[in-house]
Amino acid sequence: MSDQIKPQPGILDIALYEGGKAHLPGVANAVKLSSNENPFGASDKAKEAFHRTVHGLHRYPSTDHAALRAAIAEVHGLDAARIICGAGSGEVLASLCQAYAGPRDEVVFTEHSFLMYPTYTLAVGATPVEVAERERTVDVDAILAACNRRTKLVFLANPNNPTGTMVSAAEVVRLAEGLPPQALLVLDGAYAEYVEGYDGGAALVDARDNVVMTRTFSKVYGLGGLRIGWGYGPKHVIDVLNRIRGPFNLSTTQLETAEAAVRDQDFVAKCRGENARMRSWLAGALAELGVPSDTSMANFILARFASTAEAEACDAFLQGLGLIVRRVSGYRLPHCLRITIGDESACRQVAHAVAQFKGVK
C-alpha cells in the first residue's frame, strides 16, 4: 500500500460503529431488544404503500421529495419548504457537519450521547468536544461553558440515547439563547414521538435562526430497514443542505412508504401508548429486583447494575435464554444494559430472566 495515499485527517481516528446484536448462535427465534426497534413493526398502511411501489421500480424517484415533505408538514404543522429528507436522520446530521464544520472547528455533544456524533465530526476534520453529563442527564451549563468561537454545532439528543433521559423545553431554550453567534443547535429527535405532546423542538426552530431539528422513521414508525429521516430548520440552513444533498438520495419506495406512515397517526398513538405502559412496568419490575433505571422518555430503559462484571454476566445469562439486549460500554456505561421495550411477552421474559439471574423466586 502506498504511503502517499492517505485519507483526510481524523478519519482513521473513527471507531467502527457496532449496531445492536441481531442473532445468537444456535438460537432460531431470539428476542431482539438491542436496537430500539418497534416490536409492532410498520403500520398496515405503510406496508400497503411499500408493496404498491413495486410497479415503478424502473422510474427515478422525485428529487424534491415534495409529497413526503407536504405530508410531514401537514401532520406536524410545519412549513414544507423548510423540511429536508434524508436516508435516516443520520444523513441530515452528517450533512450538517459537512456544511458547517471543518478543520479548526469544534462540534459539541454530551458524554453519553449518540456514538455517531464524533464520527460525523471527525469525518469532516473538525474536533469533537465531549461534555460531562450530570447523573446521565444533559447539563446545559456544562455545554455552554464548552462553547467558544470555534464551536460550529452543538448536538443535543432529546430524549437521549442510551440514557432515555430528557431536558425540559425551558432548558433547551436557554441553551439556544446562550450559544455563540456562529453556532447551530441541532436537536436530534429520533425518539420524540414517544413523548406525548412533544414537538421535538419545532416551535423553537420557528422562533429562532440557530436551531435545527431532526426526526426519523426508524423508531416509532417501524421503518428502520428503509432508512428514512428528515430535518426542519431555518430557510438559510435548509437551502445550504439542499445544495449538498444527492438529488436521488431517497428511493420512491422510501418516499411513498414514509408518506403513508406519517399520515397514520392512529398507529403512532397506539405504539406510544403500549410503549409507555410496558416501559413503566419493566422499569418497575427490574427496580424491585435491585436493577434501577432513570426515568426514560424513549422506547428503552438503561438498566444499571452494581458493577461491569454483573452487567456482563447478566447479559450472558439473557443471551443463554435467547434474549438480546445491548451492552453500552462504548457509551462509557459499562455497568449498564440498554433494553428495548418490546411487546408484553418480551418484557415479561426479560423481567423473569433477570429475576432468575438474581436468584429471586
Phi, psi and omega per residue, in radians:
M1 nan 2.318 -3.118
S2 -1.178 2.364 3.090
D3 -1.431 0.040 3.103
Q4 -1.660 -0.297 -3.134
I5 -1.660 1.864 -3.042
K6 -2.315 2.547 3.055
P7 -1.299 2.961 3.095
Q8 -1.085 2.604 3.109
P9 -0.946 2.417 3.105
G10 1.764 -0.503 -3.029
I11 -1.172 -0.700 3.132
L12 -1.269 -0.128 3.050
D13 -1.499 -0.095 -3.099
I14 -1.392 2.199 3.042
A15 -1.440 2.410 -3.138
L16 -1.118 2.348 3.140
Y17 -1.290 2.341 3.078
E18 -1.982 2.024 3.109
G19 -1.288 2.984 3.110
G20 -1.107 2.441 -3.139
K21 -1.045 2.431 -3.079
A22 -1.975 -0.346 -3.061
H23 -2.376 2.689 3.050
L24 -2.165 2.350 -3.129
P25 -0.997 2.231 3.073
G26 1.368 0.070 3.140
V27 -1.961 2.038 -3.044
A28 -1.382 -0.633 -3.039
N29 -2.217 1.034 3.117
A30 -1.150 2.596 3.083
V31 -1.633 1.927 -3.062
K32 -1.562 1.983 3.120
L33 -2.248 0.712 -3.009
S34 -2.027 -0.144 -3.025
S35 -2.222 0.245 3.079
N36 0.992 0.743 3.116
E37 -1.567 2.724 3.117
N38 -1.330 2.081 -3.098
P39 -1.144 -0.290 -3.140
F40 -1.607 -0.002 3.139
G41 1.225 -2.679 3.122
A42 -1.591 2.795 3.122
S43 -1.213 2.755 3.113
D44 -1.056 -0.649 -3.137
K45 -1.147 -0.651 3.094
A46 -1.173 -0.719 3.128
K47 -1.102 -0.720 3.120
E48 -1.093 -0.748 3.119
A49 -1.109 -0.694 3.108
F50 -1.018 -0.820 -3.105
H51 -1.150 -0.608 -3.126
R52 -1.133 -0.476 -3.054
T53 -1.254 -0.190 -3.111
V54 -1.063 -0.453 -3.084
H55 -1.341 -0.218 -3.121
G56 -2.074 0.440 -3.059
L57 -1.142 -0.337 -3.132
H58 -1.476 -0.104 -3.097
R59 -1.715 2.498 3.024
Y60 -1.178 2.580 3.129
P61 -1.354 2.966 3.022
S62 -1.050 2.476 3.086
T63 -1.599 -0.345 -3.068
D64 -1.802 -0.099 3.080
H65 0.985 0.505 -2.980
A66 -1.017 -0.780 -3.083
A67 -1.146 -0.745 3.127
L68 -1.182 -0.749 3.127
R69 -1.083 -0.660 3.125
A70 -1.151 -0.703 3.129
A71 -1.146 -0.777 3.104
I72 -1.057 -0.774 -3.122
A73 -1.100 -0.718 -3.130
E74 -1.130 -0.797 -3.084
V75 -1.200 -0.667 -3.039
H76 -1.802 -0.001 3.127
G77 1.195 0.767 -3.073
L78 -2.011 3.002 3.065
D79 -1.550 1.954 -3.074
A80 -1.021 -0.514 -3.111
A81 -1.196 -0.284 -3.112
R82 -1.924 0.399 3.064
I83 -1.891 2.401 3.045
I84 -2.211 2.469 -3.095
C85 -1.948 2.590 -3.108
G86 -2.564 3.010 3.085
A87 -1.334 1.453 -2.962
G88 1.361 2.773 3.076
S89 -1.120 -0.348 3.112
G90 -1.014 -0.641 3.125
E91 -1.137 -0.669 3.121
V92 -1.174 -0.735 3.123
L93 -1.097 -0.765 3.130
A94 -1.128 -0.666 3.136
S95 -1.152 -0.603 3.094
L96 -1.093 -0.729 3.076
C97 -1.138 -0.763 -3.137
Q98 -1.053 -0.664 -3.050
A99 -1.436 -0.542 -2.952
Y100 -2.098 -0.164 -3.104
A101 -2.228 2.686 3.125
G102 -2.914 -2.903 3.133
P103 -0.914 2.404 -3.141
R104 1.305 -0.006 3.024
D105 -1.674 2.821 3.123
E106 -2.177 2.540 3.081
V107 -2.165 2.201 -3.003
V108 -1.832 2.437 3.059
F109 -2.723 2.958 -3.076
T110 -1.687 2.842 -2.905
E111 -1.113 -0.535 -3.103
H112 -1.950 0.574 -3.118
S113 -1.720 -3.109 -3.019
F114 -0.899 2.265 -3.049
L115 -1.116 -0.329 -3.095
M116 -1.380 -0.264 -3.134
Y117 -1.026 -0.869 3.094
P118 -1.139 -0.532 3.103
T119 -1.117 -0.863 3.118
Y120 -1.031 -0.628 -3.108
T121 -1.206 -0.879 -3.125
L122 -1.135 -0.527 -3.115
A123 -1.116 -0.427 3.131
V124 -1.840 0.168 3.085
G125 1.430 0.144 3.130
A126 -1.514 3.001 -3.077
T127 -1.802 2.124 3.073
P128 -1.286 2.373 3.089
V129 -2.144 1.931 -3.101
E130 -1.667 2.315 -3.074
V131 -1.981 2.418 -3.140
A132 -1.156 2.538 3.006
E133 -1.706 2.975 3.101
R134 -2.037 1.903 -3.087
E135 0.915 0.851 3.076
R136 1.097 0.435 3.085
T137 -2.254 2.485 -3.112
V138 -0.993 2.362 3.110
D139 -1.933 1.793 -3.074
V140 -1.070 -0.690 3.136
D141 -1.074 -0.682 3.133
A142 -1.157 -0.673 3.099
I143 -1.105 -0.837 -3.119
L144 -1.085 -0.629 3.133
A145 -1.185 -0.454 -3.127
A146 -1.455 -0.231 -3.088
C147 -1.432 2.570 3.106
N148 -2.698 -2.892 -3.067
R149 -1.211 -0.237 3.117
R150 -1.615 -0.169 -3.100
T151 -1.236 2.175 3.119
K152 -1.952 -0.568 -3.123
L153 -2.427 2.514 2.979
V154 -2.188 2.063 3.112
F155 -1.622 2.266 3.094
L156 -2.336 1.908 3.048
A157 -1.508 2.148 -3.036
N158 -2.554 1.792 0.031
P159 -1.118 2.742 -3.059
N160 -1.606 2.635 3.020
N161 -2.067 2.150 0.368
P162 -1.843 0.170 -3.023
T163 -1.426 -0.521 -3.084
G164 1.420 -0.078 -3.105
T165 -1.378 2.873 -3.033
M166 -2.525 2.525 3.046
V167 -1.807 2.698 -3.040
S168 -1.239 2.815 3.097
A169 -1.049 -0.661 -3.130
A170 -1.118 -0.665 3.111
E171 -1.194 -0.642 3.109
V172 -1.159 -0.698 3.074
V173 -1.078 -0.765 3.139
R174 -1.074 -0.662 3.104
L175 -1.136 -0.829 -3.136
A176 -1.050 -0.712 -3.114
E177 -1.223 -0.473 -3.049
G178 -1.617 -0.079 -3.102
L179 -1.222 2.653 3.033
P180 -1.105 2.724 -2.970
P181 -1.104 -0.398 -3.099
Q182 -1.603 0.028 -3.020
A183 -1.782 2.533 3.034
L184 -1.843 2.415 2.988
L185 -1.662 2.165 -3.134
V186 -1.924 1.991 -3.134
L187 -1.657 1.889 -3.131
D188 -1.511 1.872 -3.074
G189 -1.870 0.738 -3.118
A190 -0.989 -0.530 -3.087
Y191 -1.945 0.275 -3.049
A192 -1.049 -0.627 -3.082
E193 -1.133 -0.305 -3.141
Y194 -1.421 -0.087 -3.132
V195 -1.845 1.973 -3.102
E196 -0.993 2.191 3.056
G197 1.353 0.101 -3.093
Y198 -1.573 2.306 -3.097
D199 -1.643 0.077 3.121
G200 1.271 0.073 -3.110
G201 1.803 0.158 -3.075
A202 -1.038 -0.726 -3.135
A203 -1.117 -0.624 3.120
L204 -1.225 -0.652 3.063
V205 -1.040 -0.766 -3.129
D206 -1.165 -0.506 -3.049
A207 -1.496 -0.321 -3.011
R208 -2.316 2.945 3.101
D209 -1.934 0.186 -3.117
N210 -2.169 0.389 -3.124
V211 -2.245 2.336 3.055
V212 -2.212 2.493 3.037
M213 -2.122 2.624 3.070
T214 -2.178 2.628 3.121
R215 -2.425 2.914 -3.112
T216 -2.395 2.733 2.997
F217 -1.720 0.100 -3.025
S218 -1.439 -0.326 -3.018
K219 -1.763 -1.612 -3.034
V220 -1.124 -0.498 -3.128
Y221 -1.396 -0.186 3.060
G222 1.206 0.542 -3.096
L223 -2.030 0.566 -3.119
G224 -0.990 -0.588 -3.116
G225 -1.272 -0.221 -3.137
L226 -1.729 -0.307 3.090
R227 1.051 1.369 3.122
I228 -2.353 2.298 3.071
G229 -2.591 3.094 3.132
W230 -2.703 2.853 3.090
G231 -2.330 2.749 3.117
Y232 -2.386 2.243 -3.080
G233 -2.755 -3.105 3.070
P234 -1.072 2.670 -3.101
K235 -0.972 -0.681 -3.070
H236 -1.161 -0.542 3.120
V237 -1.340 -0.811 -3.118
I238 -1.101 -0.626 3.090
D239 -1.072 -0.732 3.121
V240 -1.143 -0.796 -3.107
L241 -1.119 -0.648 3.124
N242 -1.162 -0.412 3.127
R243 -1.281 -0.422 -3.141
I244 -1.893 -0.115 3.126
R245 -1.249 2.410 3.040
G246 -1.115 2.455 -3.059
P247 -1.140 -0.478 -3.128
F248 -2.121 0.820 -3.060
N249 -1.296 -0.264 3.057
L250 -2.195 2.394 3.124
S251 -1.370 2.884 3.049
T252 -1.024 -0.696 3.125
T253 -1.063 -0.787 3.096
Q254 -1.071 -0.842 -3.059
L255 -1.090 -0.838 -3.046
E256 -1.319 -0.589 3.083
T257 -1.175 -0.739 3.132
A258 -1.151 -0.646 3.122
E259 -1.089 -0.776 3.103
A260 -1.126 -0.672 -3.112
A261 -1.125 -0.815 -3.056
V262 -1.193 -0.454 3.116
R263 -1.387 -0.225 -3.124
D264 -1.666 1.231 -3.096
Q265 -1.315 -0.294 3.034
D266 -1.111 -0.696 3.106
F267 -1.129 -0.739 3.125
V268 -1.061 -0.778 -3.134
A269 -1.089 -0.705 3.120
K270 -1.096 -0.814 -3.124
C271 -1.129 -0.720 3.132
R272 -1.083 -0.755 -3.130
G273 -1.134 -0.779 3.120
E274 -1.141 -0.688 3.121
N275 -1.088 -0.781 -3.125
A276 -1.102 -0.713 -3.122
R277 -1.107 -0.872 -3.072
M278 -1.344 -0.486 3.071
R279 -1.118 -0.792 3.118
S280 -1.102 -0.741 -3.122
W281 -1.127 -0.849 -3.080
L282 -1.142 -0.738 3.121
A283 -1.049 -0.735 3.124
G284 -1.164 -0.731 -3.130
A285 -1.118 -0.729 3.136
L286 -1.238 -0.639 3.114
A287 -1.055 -0.664 3.115
E288 -1.145 -0.368 3.115
L289 -1.625 0.092 -3.138
G290 1.477 0.383 3.109
V291 -2.100 1.599 -3.071
P292 -1.393 2.910 3.025
S293 -2.652 2.652 3.049
D294 -1.229 2.764 3.067
T295 -1.066 2.034 -3.111
S296 -1.678 2.445 3.064
M297 -1.922 0.216 -3.071
A298 -2.019 -2.730 -3.129
N299 -1.903 0.669 3.092
F300 -2.770 2.885 2.975
I301 -2.211 2.639 3.090
L302 -1.801 1.730 -3.087
A303 -1.404 2.225 -3.089
R304 -1.823 2.258 3.126
F305 -1.889 2.968 -3.058
A306 -1.195 -0.441 -3.090
S307 -2.758 2.921 3.049
T308 -1.071 -0.736 -3.119
A309 -1.051 -0.718 -3.132
E310 -1.186 -0.719 3.128
A311 -1.079 -0.767 -3.129
E312 -1.177 -0.665 3.122
A313 -1.170 -0.699 3.115
C314 -1.139 -0.732 3.111
D315 -1.034 -0.796 3.130
A316 -1.093 -0.675 3.112
F317 -1.118 -0.777 3.124
L318 -1.083 -0.747 3.126
Q319 -1.068 -0.632 3.109
G320 -1.093 -0.382 3.103
L321 -1.764 0.149 3.111
G322 1.430 0.373 -3.140
L323 -1.933 2.110 -3.096
I324 -1.874 2.006 3.025
V325 -2.016 -3.002 -3.017
R326 -2.065 2.110 2.940
R327 -1.283 2.509 -3.059
V328 -2.205 0.619 3.078
S329 -1.115 -0.488 3.096
G330 -1.127 -0.378 3.070
Y331 -1.642 0.195 -3.085
R332 1.063 0.694 3.043
L333 -2.271 1.030 -3.004
P334 -1.152 -0.318 -3.139
H335 -1.586 0.180 -3.069
C336 -2.112 2.747 2.964
L337 -2.219 2.276 3.066
R338 -1.596 2.186 -3.051
I339 -2.082 2.007 3.079
T340 -1.147 2.494 3.066
I341 -1.383 1.885 3.099
G342 -1.553 -2.809 3.043
D343 -1.301 3.121 -3.037
E344 -1.055 -0.700 3.141
S345 -1.075 -0.796 -3.122
A346 -1.115 -0.750 -3.124
C347 -1.111 -0.713 3.132
R348 -1.192 -0.606 3.070
Q349 -1.099 -0.735 -3.139
V350 -1.107 -0.832 -3.110
A351 -1.077 -0.747 3.135
H352 -1.122 -0.707 -3.129
A353 -1.160 -0.731 3.122
V354 -1.136 -0.664 3.074
A355 -1.061 -0.751 3.080
Q356 -1.063 -0.780 3.139
F357 -1.039 -0.702 -3.123
K358 -1.377 -0.135 -3.124
G359 1.337 0.438 -3.134
V360 -1.715 2.241 -3.136
K361 -1.669 nan nan
